[in-house]
């Protein structure tokens, strides 16, 4: 088990977080550029030291500010794979993998054995004498991982392992890396800003923003219970914060959104199953998510049974194409700035078919056109 607590200031940036990573599993650090993901890896590797904190792996302590203990990087059983792999172009695959072992002044036969075992684990047997320019981007990545594995690490640190690859190669290598990590059974910390990669690789996912963990959990937690607009945008759902104003029949609750304007905005929503055993108190903070495909658009006030009907102006029209995490081929995303809400509230997004867009005349309407949006209470999920 990896246990981490870090607190440090880097110029104006403040990193403060703590987490644990399960032994033999892959934990993903997910966040935008500048969130602090790579800084966490450098602190773990000992390339930087936090002002306060604690780093331990399997009951061995590698950093503790109170004990004034800081184990040097070369003495930590951690393998670090950098984003651009940092392979030496003039060295063969064998020599690249052996580089760290030679720095430890190990006997030649031990180096040969370790390199052979590492190349076998990453399925590169027979590539010993090739140079980086003679192998593919995916193979270069495996060489970098083999170099880390040759040191027999107890913790593997992967910094954006797919970022250096082009789009097509990234698709091919993604599944290969996933299978490799499953075979290795090494505690792994993987950094990425790609949500799809977090879902594919992460047994547990930590979402970083501004040097802090804003959400953590398994895939289902992020998919069904986003707790920030950043996570909701990655997942692809509408996300609102508010407070429980009152309850109605059939576990329907009314969520009053945080709105600086005098007229509060209310959403009728169904409480998620995990909250039904004990109803949250009125006035308690709550979140609401709505799938954009559950939102129906109308050119005029609708005569519909939906409990949630809002009006607003079109802020964005985006035609989606095939590919990516959600495969939206043939759909249109329409973002609506709702009437009577403060600017800090996010727009409501609807995802409709091209046929619906044509019927609504969106091709001719353009931005700033008035429109109505509706969705059922059962299509809005509330949770605390």
N, C-alpha and C positions, 0 to 999 in steps of 0.2 A: 504494500500500500504506500502510495506517495502522499505525503502530507505537506502542504505548502501554506505559509502565511508571509505575505510581502507587503512592505510599506516603505515607499521611497519617493523622493522628489527629484525630478530630472528637469532642471530649469523651471518652467511654469507648469510642467506636467506632473500630476500626483497619481501614483499607482498605489492602490490600497485594496488588497483582496486576499482571500484564503479559500482553499479548496482541497479536496482529496481525489485521488485517481486510483481506481481499482486495479489490483495486480493482474497483469496479463491481458488487460483490455486497452482499447484505444479511447482516450478522452480528447475531445476536440475543443479548441479555443476558437470561437467564432466571433468576428467583429469587423467593423470597417477599418480602413487604413487609419493609423493613429490611435487606435483603441488601447494599445499597449500589449498586443499579443506577442510580438517578437521580443519585446522587452522582458516579458515573463520567461521566455526560453533562455535569453542571455543571462538572466539572474539565476535560473536553475543550473545552467551550465557552469556558472562561476566566472563568466566573462565580465560581469558586473556584480556589485554587491549592493543589496538594499540597505537602507539606513536602519531599518528594523525588520525582523522577520525570523523565520524558521523554515528549514528545508530538511526533510527526512524521508528516507526510502527504506522500507523493510526494517525499521527500527534502528537504522544507521543514520546519524545526524551529519549533514554536510554543510549546514550553515545555521548558526544560532547567535543572534545579536546579543542576547543577554549573557551567554557564555563566552562571547567574543571568539567564536569558533567559525572559521571559514576554510574549508578544505579546498586546495588549489584545483583548477579545472582538470588538469591531467591526472589527478588522483580520484576524481569522481567517476564511478562506473556508468557514465552517461554517454550515449552516442548522439551526436548532433549532425543533422543533415541540413545544410544551408539551402536557401531558396534557389540559388544559381549553381548548386552542387559543388563549386570550387574544385573542380578536377584540374590536375596539371596537364596541359595539352601535350607536353613533350615526354610524358611518362606513359608507359603501357598501362592497361587495366590492372595487371598484377602489381605493378609498382605503385599505382594510385591507392589500391586497397592496402598495400603493405606499408604505406607511408607512416601511419600512426604507430604501427608495430615496431618499425625500425627506430622511431624516436624513443621507444622504451628499451632499446638495446637488447631485444630478445634474440635467442639463438636462431640461426638461419633455418634449421629444420622446423622450429616452432612457427616461424613466420610463414614458411611454405605451407604447413599444415593448416594454419588459421586462415590464410588467404583462400586456399582450396575449399575449405568448409564454407567460408562466407560466400564465395562465388556459386557454390552448389546451392546454397539456401536461396539465392536470388535468381537461380536458373541461368547462370552465365558461364557454365563450364565450357571451355574451349575458346573463350574470348580473351584469355590471359595476355596475349601479345599484341592485341589491337590497341590503338590509341583513341582518345575520346572523339576525334574527328572522323573516325572510321566506324562509329556505331551510332545508333539512333538516339533521339532525345530520351525516349523511355529507357533505353539501355544505359544511358549515362546516369539517369536517376538511380537505377539499380546498382551501378558501380558505387555511387555515393552512399547508398544504404549498406552495401557490402563492406565499404571502408569502415562505417560505423559498427557493423556487426562483428568485424574481425577483432575489435577491442573487447568483445564479449560483454556488452553493456547490460545493465539491469533496467535501464530506462532509455527509451529512444525518443529523441526530440526531432520533429519534422516541421520545418518552417516553410509553409506554402509549397508543399512538395510538387504540385502540378502547375505552379504559376509560370515556370520557365518554358512550358510546352505550348505549342500552337494548339488551336482549338481542336483540330482533328486528332492530333496525337494525344491530347488530354483525354479525349473520350476513350481511346484505346488503352491508355495506361491506367486510367481510373480503376477499372475492374481488376486489372492485373495487380495493382498496389493493394487493393482491398483483400484479394486472395492471399497475397504475400503476408500482410499484417496478421491475418487470421492464422496462418501457418506458424508465424514466429512465436506467438504467445509471450511477447515482451510487453511490459507496461509502456505504453506509447502516449505521448502528448503531441497532437497534430494541430498546427495553426492554419487557419484558412479564413477567407472572407466570402467564400462561396457556400451558400446554404445547401445546395445539392451535395457537395462534398461532405459537409457536416453530417447530413443524414446518412450518407453511404458509409462513412468511416466511424462515426461516433457511437460508442456504447453509451457514453454520457457526453452531453454538450454543455459547455459553459459559454454564455454570451457576454462579451466584454464591450463596454462603452465608457470612454473617458477614464480608463484605468480602473474601472470597477466592474464586478460581475453583476449584471442586471437580471439575469435569469440562468438557471441551470436545471438540468434534468435529462430525461431520455427523449427520444424523437417525439413520442406522443405528447409530452408536456409542451413542447414548442408548437406542435401542430394544432393542438386543441386549446391550450391555455397560454397564448402569448401574453406577456406582461409589459410590453413596450411597443411603441409604434415601429421601432426598428425591426423587431422580431415579426410583428404582424405584416410588415411590408415584405419581408423575406418569404413568409408563409403564403402571402397573397390574399389576405382578408382585410375587411374593414375593421378598424379598432377604435373603441371609444372608452374613455374613463368617466366615471361619475359616482353617484351615490344612490343607494336604494331608497326610493321615495315612498313606496307602498307596495303591498301585495294584492293580487287579484286571484281569482279561482285558477285551479289547474296548475299550480306552481308558477304562474306568470307573475313577474315582478315588473315594476316600473322603475327604470333607471333614469335619474335626472343627471344630465351631462354637466360637466364643469364648463360653465359659460359665463363670461363676464357681462353679457348683456342682461337687461332687466328681465326679459322673458326667457325662463329656462326651457331647454329642449329636453323632451322626454322620449325614451324608447321603451316599448313593451317587449319584454324578452323572457325566454324560458330559462330557468336556472339549470345549470349543468348537473348531471346526476350526482356528482360527488358532494354537492352542497345540499341535497334534499333531506338527508338524515336530520340535520339541524339547520333551520333557516337562519341565514344571517340577519342581524338586527337592522331595522330601518335606520337609515343614516350611515350605515357602514359603506365603505368604499367598495366599488365593484368595477369590473371590466365587461365590455360587450364586444363580441365579434360577429360579423355578418359576412357570409360568403358573397362575393360580388355577383355570382350567378343566381343568387336568390333575390336580387333586386330587379324589379320590373320598372321600366320607364314608360311614361305617358306624356303626350303633348298637351293634355288638359287635365284638370282635376279628375282623378279616376273614380269610377263607381265600383270600388273593389272591397273585398272583405278584409283586406290586410289592415292590421291595427296600426302599422307604422306608415304614414304617408307624409312626405316632405316635398318642399319645392325649393328650387334653386336655379342657378345658372351654370351652363356647361363651362367647365374650366379646362378640360382636356379631352381629346378624342384620340385613342391610340388603337391602331389595327395590329392585331397579334398574328404571329406566324408560327408555323410548326417548329418543334424543337424546344429545348430548354426543359425546365423542371415541370412545367404545368401543361405543355402541349395544347396551346389555345388555338390551333389552326381554325381559321374561319370565324373568329370572334373579334368583337370590338369592345374595348374598355372605355367607359365614359366616366369621367370624374366630375362631380357636381359640387359646387360651392353652395352650401345650404343657406337659405334665407334666415335672417334673424339670429345668426350665431357669430361669436367673436372670431377674429382671424386666426386665433391659435387652435381652433378646432379643425381637425383634418376634413378634407372633402369626403363625400360619400361616393364610392366607386361601384359602378354596375358593369357586369360583363354580359353582353348580349350577342346574338348571332348577327351575321351580316344581313340576313333577311330582315331581322327586326330593325337594324340600323337603317336599311332602305325604307322600310315601312314608316319609320319615324321621320324620315327625311333628313337624317344627320349629315348626309353628304352636302346638303344645301344649307343646313342650319349654321354650322360653324360655332365658334366660341361665343360666350356671353348670351346665348339663347336661353330662354326660360323653359324649364322642364319639370316634370313631377316624377318622384321616385317612391316606390312602395315595396314593403316586404312584410311577411307575416311574423307574428310574435314567436312562432315556433321555429322560424328561420334565424332568429337572433338568439345567441347563446350568452348568458350572463354567468359570471363566476366571481368569487372574491379571492 
